[in-house]
Amino acid sequence: MSARQPIAQASLAQLFTDARSHHHWTDREVSDDTLRTLYELIKWGPTSGNLQPARLVFVRSAAGRRKLYPALEGMGSNLRQVNEAPVTVIIAQDARFFDDAPRLFPRMNVKPMFEADAAFAESIAYRSSSLTGAYLMLAARGLGVDVCPMSGFHNAVLDDAFFKGTTWKANFICTLGYGDDAKLHPRDPRLNFEEACQLA
């Protein structure tokens, strides 16, 4: 029997019920050590076959932001948010993630399976990199860092700016920093259990 116990309600509140997506940021920077700690946490999150197709780009510099801007044109307030946030992380997926399969999943030779079915490989890359992006947001909140995920950007423009000539492709982006609580809107409602769930 597992000896693990539920984590404290205060911790659950920090991760979920009290957490908010921030659109306005304070001037406090996110340190390199925090970003490294963040990755060292999320790399343990489960992915299909432990194949870890997610790739991350932490955009912090003025030059990096300028590369992002064209991908955000016409996307409402997203450009302003990226300009103001200390960090914008690009959560990407590597189309050739399975090249690392012999090292990451040594108990079975799965590489030929992915090489033979590009559509299947794409689905695994997308699904597992999405999971890693979710782990990133929860781990960031656990470290006291606020987040705001965004899918409002032009994928082809971003991929051309950051990943041209590589096997990487953007999934979504997420700003990281320390949010300005005074500028939060009232919290939007959520579906209740009966609306969103079934017991089968």
ABEGO torsion letter per residue (X at the ends): XBABBBBBAAAAAAAAAABBBBABBBABBBBAAAAAAAAAAAAABBBBGGAGABBBBBBABAAAAAAAAAAABGAEAAAAAAAABABBBBBBBBAAAAAAAAAABAABBAAAAAAABAAAAAAAAAAAAAAAAAAAAAAAAAAGBBBBBBABBBAAAAAAAAABGBABBBABBBBBEBBBAAABBBBBBBBBAAAABBBX
